[in-house]
Amino acid sequence: MTVLPTCGLALLLGAALEFCTAAPSVSAAAPRTTQNNYHLAQAYLDKYYTSKAGPQVGEMGAPGGRALIKKIKELQAFFGLRITGKLDRPTMDMIKRPRCGVPDVANYRLFPGEPKWKKNTLTYRISKYTSSMSPAEVDKAVEMALQAWGSAVPLSFIRVNSGEADIMISFETGDHGDSYPFDGPRGTLAHAFAPGEGLGGDTHFDNAEKWTMGMNGFNLFTVAAHEFGHALGLAHSTDPSALMYPTYKYQHPYGFHLPKDDVKGIQALYGPRKTLLGKPTVPHAPPQSPSIPDLCDSSSSFDAVTMLGKELLLFRDRIFWRRQVHLMAGIRPSTITSSFPQLMSNVDAAYEVAERGTAYFFKGPHYWITRGFQMQGPPRTIYDFGFPRYVQRIDAAVYLKDVQKTLFFVGDEYYSYDERKRKMEKDYPKNTEEEFSGVNGQIDAAVELNGYIYFFSGPKAYKYDTEKEDVVSVLKSSSWIGC
């Protein structure tokens, strides 16, 4: 995404976006305003909340100064946080999240001067590929990311294999000649330049990252689609559901539709695409049955696991497996769309409250309620549960029947939701590894069976005894489908 110097947009004449520093985890306790936090916040505010006409926060003196407090309040307002002017826990958590490099001070969908392409047919060329994906996968991700924008406006994209294209795409490492060097794994992911001559439209990805087509590593479609928004002239959005929101959040390419805010922004530049067939979309997945993920390999895990009635459902990518709890026979895979068409694919988390006969399926900032396999109305927002606005998705969820509480896992922390009171409990989130002895790594999925909680993390499934408060055994995740 775009690389902008802290002194302002004008110096770069339209450099657009950069997903930048990956975040260290935040502990469950509220952070004190330590020197480390202060310096981290200072650097962040210098980069993203200092306009070209204003001084940099780093020049404003000691913690607590009026200028610093003003910038903190701007940040909190942009991300929908409680406006305190203090470096409290939600603010520091947001500061430490992976994000783009374009300043947020504009609070604006378009770059100053509204740069855009003066033609409707743009060429693009992929000049250097990554080693972490096949060239065919890169080609497909790039094509779909461009088409996501082309579906909303009268722009066409033609790929060329030689010469100079409007949008030059490459995977680079370190200093690569544009004055914005990459910094290795889990730092800056990519950057792009707004429309214009020379570097205008060019998009660079850090080849040191692990690029993928799925949810592991960094999804190329997700980052590329955001980057191309900048390459076409869009700045950031304050809408958390928008593709152009500053922080990284996974998007599945098949069936993807541009959110309304992104459509409004891009159509403000180029106008709507005229079509006789209604709203255009990115091509859906081909109608033939998708390939079954190989969960018997050493690195596989599940996206979500839940009971549904008397069956255990295990989700991975666009597939889920159905099995009886105590029987391995008759395990069968199905496509998610065949049973849950509204979900499309890639469920983030799921759990069932058997006493109510309802199950809950989570995907991004939304959730769906079912009774059996019957959907109950449209999707709802996860903020109904009381999550802070900086939570964009749920990694795992598990309902504990004896206490009638649901635990939601987000990163290395978890929240506790009281199902009887329909209210999030106080003093959360807490650190997962500190509270669940023996459970290591980020939780991908969880389910309670016979008094034990099974935590799925990568290729491992931890059997956790709630009475002993410790792990009693570690299984292979793949053993749950008979591997």
C-alpha positions in Angstrom: 0.0 0.0 0.0 1.2 3.5 -0.1 4.4 4.8 1.2 4.1 8.4 2.4 6.7 10.3 4.2 5.6 11.8 7.5 6.0 15.3 6.1 3.1 15.0 3.8 1.6 13.8 0.6 2.9 16.5 -1.7 6.5 15.4 -1.5 5.8 12.1 -3.1 3.2 13.3 -5.7 0.8 10.5 -4.9 2.5 7.6 -3.3 -0.3 5.5 -2.0 -0.3 2.7 0.5 1.8 0.4 2.7 0.7 -2.3 5.1 3.4 -1.8 7.7 4.8 -3.1 11.0 3.3 -6.3 12.3 2.2 -6.0 15.8 3.7 -7.7 18.9 0.9 -9.0 21.1 -0.7 -6.9 23.8 -1.0 -8.5 27.2 -4.3 -8.8 29.0 -3.4 -6.1 31.5 -3.9 -2.4 30.5 -0.5 -1.1 29.4 1.1 1.7 31.4 2.4 4.7 29.5 5.9 3.5 29.5 8.8 5.1 27.6 8.5 2.2 25.1 4.8 2.9 24.6 5.4 6.6 24.4 8.1 6.3 21.7 6.0 3.8 19.8 3.0 6.0 19.8 5.2 9.0 19.0 6.5 7.4 15.8 3.1 6.1 14.8 1.5 9.5 15.2 4.3 11.2 13.4 3.8 8.9 10.4 0.0 8.7 10.2 -1.4 11.8 12.0 0.9 14.7 11.0 -0.2 16.8 8.1 2.3 18.4 5.8 1.6 21.8 7.4 1.9 20.7 11.0 4.8 19.9 13.2 5.7 16.2 13.9 4.6 14.8 17.2 8.2 13.9 17.9 9.0 17.6 18.2 6.2 18.3 20.6 7.9 17.6 24.0 7.0 15.3 26.9 4.2 12.8 27.2 0.9 14.5 28.0 1.5 17.7 26.0 -1.5 19.2 24.3 -0.3 18.5 20.8 0.2 14.8 21.6 -3.1 14.5 23.3 -4.8 16.1 20.2 -3.2 13.6 17.9 -4.2 10.7 20.2 -7.8 11.9 20.1 -7.6 12.1 16.3 -6.5 8.5 16.1 -9.2 7.4 18.6 -11.9 9.2 16.6 -10.7 7.7 13.3 -10.9 4.1 14.6 -14.0 4.6 16.6 -12.3 4.1 19.9 -13.4 5.9 23.1 -11.9 9.3 23.0 -9.7 9.8 26.0 -6.5 11.4 24.7 -4.6 8.8 26.6 -2.4 5.9 25.5 -4.9 3.4 27.0 -5.0 -0.3 26.2 -7.4 -0.2 23.1 -5.3 2.7 21.7 -2.0 0.9 22.1 -3.6 -2.3 20.7 -4.6 -0.4 17.6 -1.2 1.2 17.3 0.4 -2.2 17.3 -1.8 -3.7 14.6 -0.5 -4.4 11.0 -1.7 -1.6 8.8 -1.2 0.6 5.8 1.3 3.4 5.5 -0.9 6.2 4.2 -1.6 8.9 6.8 -5.1 9.0 8.3 -5.2 12.7 8.9 -7.0 13.4 5.6 -10.0 11.3 6.7 -10.8 11.2 3.0 -11.7 8.6 0.4 -9.7 10.4 -2.3 -6.1 11.7 -2.3 -5.6 15.5 -2.3 -6.0 16.7 -5.9 -8.0 13.6 -6.7 -5.4 11.9 -9.0 -6.9 9.4 -11.3 -6.2 7.7 -14.6 -7.3 9.7 -17.7 -8.1 6.6 -19.7 -10.4 3.6 -19.2 -8.1 0.8 -20.4 -5.0 0.2 -18.1 -2.2 -2.2 -18.7 -0.4 -4.2 -16.0 2.7 -6.3 -15.9 4.0 -8.7 -13.3 7.8 -8.3 -13.7 9.0 -10.3 -10.7 7.3 -13.2 -8.9 7.5 -14.5 -5.3 9.0 -17.8 -4.5 6.2 -18.6 -1.9 3.5 -19.0 -4.6 3.3 -20.5 -8.1 3.3 -17.9 -10.9 -0.2 -19.2 -11.9 -1.5 -18.4 -8.3 0.1 -15.0 -8.4 -1.5 -14.3 -11.8 -4.9 -15.3 -10.6 -4.8 -13.3 -7.3 -3.7 -10.2 -9.2 -6.3 -10.6 -11.9 -9.1 -11.1 -9.3 -7.9 -8.1 -7.2 -8.0 -5.8 -10.3 -11.4 -7.2 -11.4 -12.8 -6.4 -7.9 -12.4 -2.7 -8.8 -13.2 -3.1 -12.5 -16.6 -4.6 -11.6 -17.7 -1.3 -10.1 -16.3 1.2 -12.6 -15.7 1.5 -16.4 -12.1 0.4 -16.2 -10.6 -2.5 -18.1 -7.2 -4.1 -17.3 -5.0 -5.8 -19.9 -2.0 -7.8 -19.0 1.2 -7.3 -20.9 4.4 -9.4 -20.7 7.0 -6.9 -21.7 7.8 -3.2 -21.8 6.4 -0.5 -19.5 2.8 -0.9 -18.2 0.6 1.5 -16.4 0.7 -0.7 -13.3 4.1 -2.4 -12.8 3.8 -5.2 -10.2 6.8 -6.8 -8.6 8.0 -8.7 -5.5 11.1 -7.0 -4.1 13.4 -7.2 -1.1 15.2 -4.5 0.8 16.2 -1.4 -1.1 14.7 -1.7 -4.5 15.2 1.7 -6.0 12.1 3.7 -5.1 13.5 5.2 -1.8 11.1 3.1 0.3 13.1 -0.1 1.2 11.3 -3.2 2.6 12.3 -4.4 6.0 12.0 -8.2 6.0 9.4 -10.6 7.4 6.4 -9.2 9.3 7.3 -5.6 8.7 6.1 -3.6 5.7 4.1 -5.9 3.4 3.7 -3.8 0.3 3.4 -0.3 -1.1 1.8 1.3 -4.2 1.7 4.7 -5.8 -1.3 6.7 -6.8 -2.1 7.4 -10.5 0.5 9.4 -12.4 3.6 9.3 -14.5 6.7 7.3 -13.7 6.1 5.3 -10.5 2.4 6.2 -10.6 0.3 3.0 -10.2 3.3 0.8 -9.5 2.8 -1.8 -6.8 5.5 -3.6 -4.9 5.2 -6.5 -2.5 7.9 -7.6 0.0 9.2 -10.9 -1.2 10.4 -11.7 2.4 6.8 -12.3 3.4 4.9 -15.6 3.1 2.3 -14.9 0.4 -0.5 -17.4 0.1 -3.9 -17.9 -1.5 -5.5 -18.8 1.8 -5.6 -17.6 5.4 -2.1 -18.6 6.5 0.7 -16.1 6.0 -0.6 -13.0 4.1 -3.3 -13.4 1.5 -2.1 -11.9 -1.7 -5.6 -11.2 -3.0 -6.4 -9.2 0.1 -3.3 -7.1 0.1 -3.3 -6.6 -3.7 -6.9 -5.5 -3.8 -6.2 -2.9 -1.1 -3.0 -1.8 -2.9 -4.8 -1.5 -6.3 -7.4 0.8 -4.6 -4.5 3.2 -3.9 -3.1 2.7 -7.4 -6.4 3.8 -8.8 -6.6 6.9 -6.5 -8.3 5.9 -3.3 -7.1 6.9 0.2 -8.2 5.3 3.5 -11.7 4.9 4.8 -12.9 5.1 8.4 -15.5 2.4 7.7 -14.2 -0.9 9.4 -16.0 -3.0 6.8 -14.3 -1.2 3.9 -11.5 -2.8 1.8 -9.7 0.5 2.2 -9.8 0.5 6.0 -6.1 0.9 7.1 -5.6 -2.4 9.0 -5.1 -5.8 7.3 -8.0 -8.2 7.4 -8.3 -11.4 5.3 -10.8 -11.4 2.4 -11.7 -14.5 0.5 -11.5 -13.8 -3.3 -14.3 -16.0 -4.5 -17.7 -14.3 -4.4 -16.1 -11.1 -3.1 -18.0 -7.9 -3.6 -16.6 -4.5 -3.0 -18.2 -3.0 0.2 -20.5 0.0 -0.3 -18.0 2.6 0.9 -15.3 1.4 -1.6 -17.9 1.5 -4.4 -18.8 5.0 -3.5 -15.2 6.1 -3.4 -14.1 4.5 -6.7 -17.2 5.7 -8.5 -16.6 9.2 -7.3 -13.5 9.1 -9.5 -14.5 7.0 -12.5 -18.3 6.8 -12.4 -20.4 3.6 -12.4 -19.9 0.7 -14.8 -22.9 0.5 -17.2 -24.2 -3.1 -17.4 -27.4 -4.7 -18.6 -27.0 -7.6 -16.2 -27.3 -5.8 -12.9 -24.5 -5.5 -10.4 -21.3 -7.0 -11.7 -19.2 -9.1 -9.4 -15.9 -10.8 -9.3 -16.3 -14.3 -11.0 -17.5 -16.8 -8.5 -15.7 -20.1 -7.9 -16.2 -22.5 -10.7 -19.3 -24.7 -10.3 -17.4 -28.0 -10.2 -16.7 -29.5 -6.7 -13.7 -27.8 -5.0 -10.7 -29.9 -4.2 -10.7 -31.4 -0.7 -8.0 -29.9 1.5 -5.4 -32.5 2.5 -5.8 -32.4 6.2 -3.5 -35.5 6.6 -0.4 -33.4 6.0 1.7 -32.3 8.9 0.8 -28.7 9.0 -3.0 -28.7 8.6 -5.6 -27.4 11.0 -9.3 -26.4 11.1 -10.8 -23.0 10.7 -13.7 -23.8 13.1 -15.2 -26.8 15.0 -18.6 -27.1 16.6 -21.3 -29.5 17.5 -24.6 -29.1 15.6 -27.3 -31.4 17.0 -25.7 -34.8 17.4 -23.0 -34.2 14.8 -19.5 -32.7 15.0 -18.7 -30.2 12.2 -15.1 -29.4 11.3 -14.5 -26.5 8.8 -11.5 -25.9 6.6 -11.5 -23.4 3.6 -14.6 -24.1 1.5 -15.2 -27.6 3.0 -16.6 -29.1 6.2 -16.6 -32.6 7.5 -19.6 -34.2 9.4 -19.1 -37.0 11.9 -20.6 -38.6 14.9 -18.7 -37.7 18.1 -17.8 -41.3 19.0 -17.6 -42.8 15.5 -15.0 -42.4 12.9 -17.1 -44.3 10.3 -19.1 -42.3 7.9 -17.1 -39.1 8.0 -18.0 -37.2 4.9 -16.9 -33.8 3.4 -19.3 -31.3 1.9 -19.0 -27.9 0.5 -20.0 -25.1 2.9 -22.2 -23.6 0.2 -24.2 -26.8 -0.1 -25.5 -26.5 3.5 -24.8 -22.9 4.4 -25.0 -20.9 1.1 -25.0 -17.6 3.0 -21.6 -18.3 4.5 -20.0 -19.0 1.1 -16.7 -20.3 2.6 -14.0 -19.9 5.2 -15.8 -19.8 8.5 -13.7 -18.1 11.2 -15.4 -19.6 14.3 -18.5 -21.4 15.4 -20.3 -22.7 18.5 -23.6 -24.2 19.5 -25.8 -23.5 22.5 -27.6 -26.8 22.6 -30.2 -25.7 25.2 -31.4 -23.0 22.9 -31.1 -25.2 19.8 -29.1 -22.5 18.1 -25.6 -22.3 16.6 -23.5 -19.3 15.7 -21.2 -19.0 12.7 -18.7 -16.1 12.5 -17.0 -14.6 9.4 -15.2 -11.3 9.6 -17.2 -8.7 11.5 -20.5 -10.7 11.0 -22.2 -13.7 12.4 -25.2 -15.9 11.4 -27.6 -17.9 13.6 -28.9 -21.3 12.6 -31.3 -23.9 14.0 -29.9 -27.1 12.7 -28.9 -26.3 9.1 -31.6 -23.6 8.7 -30.4 -20.0 8.7 -32.3 -17.6 10.9 -32.4 -14.3 9.2 -29.7 -12.1 7.8 -26.1 -11.7 9.2 -25.6 -9.6 12.3 -22.6 -7.7 13.5 -20.2 -9.2 16.1 -20.4 -5.9 18.0 -23.8 -7.1 19.3 -21.8 -9.2 21.7 -20.0 -6.2 23.1 -16.6 -6.5 21.3 -14.6 -3.3 21.0 -14.5 -1.8 17.5 -10.9 -2.7 16.9 -11.8 -6.4 16.9 -12.4 -7.3 13.2 -12.8 -11.1 13.4 -13.1 -14.0 15.8 -10.4 -16.7 15.6 -12.3 -19.4 17.7 -15.3 -19.8 20.0 -16.3 -22.4 22.5 -19.5 -22.7 24.6 -19.0 -24.0 28.2 -22.3 -25.7 29.1 -21.8 -25.9 32.9 -21.2 -22.2 33.4 -23.3 -21.1 30.3 -20.5 -18.9 29.0 -18.9 -18.6 25.6 -15.2 -17.9 25.2 -14.1 -16.0 22.2 -10.5 -16.1 21.1 -8.9 -13.2 19.3 -5.2 -13.3 18.6 -3.4 -14.3 21.8 -6.3 -13.2 24.0 -9.8 -14.3 24.8 -13.1 -12.8 25.9 -15.9 -14.3 28.1 -19.5 -13.8 27.2 -22.3 -14.6 29.7 -25.0 -16.4 27.6 -27.6 -16.0 30.4 -27.1 -12.3 30.8 -26.3 -11.8 27.1 -23.4 -9.6 28.2 -19.6 -9.6 27.8 -17.9 -10.1 31.2 -15.7 -7.4 32.8 -11.9 -7.7 33.1 -11.5 -9.2 29.7 -9.7 -9.9 27.4 -7.2 -12.1 29.1 -4.1 -13.8 27.8 -4.8 -17.3 26.5 -1.5 -19.0 27.4 -1.5 -17.5 30.9 -5.1 -18.7 31.6 -4.9 -22.1 29.9 -1.8 -23.9 31.1 -0.1 -26.1 28.4 -2.0 -24.6 25.4 0.5 -23.0 23.0 0.1 -20.9 19.9 -2.9 -19.0 18.5 -6.2 -20.8 18.8 -7.7 -21.7 15.4 -10.8 -23.6 16.6 -12.2 -24.9 19.9 -15.0 -27.2 21.1 -16.1 -28.7 24.4 -16.9 -32.4 24.6 -17.5 -34.5 27.7 -16.1 -32.0 30.1 -12.9 -31.3 28.1 -12.1 -28.3 25.9 -10.3 -29.3 22.7 -8.1 -26.4 21.4 -6.9 -26.6 17.8 -3.7 -24.7 17.0 -2.0 -25.5 13.8 -1.5 -29.3 13.4 -2.1 -29.9 17.2 -5.3 -30.4 19.2 -4.9 -29.9 22.9 -7.2 -31.8 25.3 -7.7 -29.5 28.2 -9.1 -30.7 31.5 -11.2 -27.9 33.0 -11.0 -29.4 36.6 -7.2 -29.9 36.6 -6.8 -26.7 34.6 -4.1 -28.3 32.4 -3.6 -30.1 29.2 -3.8 -33.8 29.6 -2.9 -34.9 26.0 -2.0 -33.5 22.6 -3.4 -35.1 19.5 -3.0 -34.4 15.8 -5.7 -32.1 14.4 -6.0 -34.4 11.4 -6.8 -37.4 13.7 -10.3 -35.9 14.1 -11.2 -36.9 10.5 -9.5 -40.3 10.7 -5.9 -39.5 9.5 
